[in-house]
Amino acid sequence: SALPSLSPSITPPPDQCSITACSCEIGQVDYRGTLAVTNTGLPCQRWDAQSPHSHTRTASNFPDSGLEENYCRNPDGEPGAWCYTTSDVRWQLCDVPVCTPECCESLAA
């Protein structure tokens, strides 16, 4: 049986070319997606929490860095987006996807 053709009412998949899906800038400082686990799978600590790790990377100290919820971000010049973890490990980098060159060109346009 043939697959039905997609009707216009079906929502297309979310745009994979945006700073909420991937990163274009060095250090992933532009990333504003919702990834909230580290590259080893550890859950991220909320930026507005001081437990289990106390820190100064707060939204008031870094107002332009998108430090919301417990999403991976790079407010301070690390090699990539990262987060404090809810485990004994203080912080780890996150696996944020890198946008394609074509995507970055269109975002920069």
Buried (B, 14 or more C-beta within 10 A) or exposed (E): EEEEEEEEEEEEEEEEBBBBBBBBBEBBBBBBBEBBBBBEEBEBBBBEBEEEBEEEBBBEEBEEBBBEEBBBBBBEEBEBBBBBBBBEEEBBBBEBEBBEEEBBEEBEE
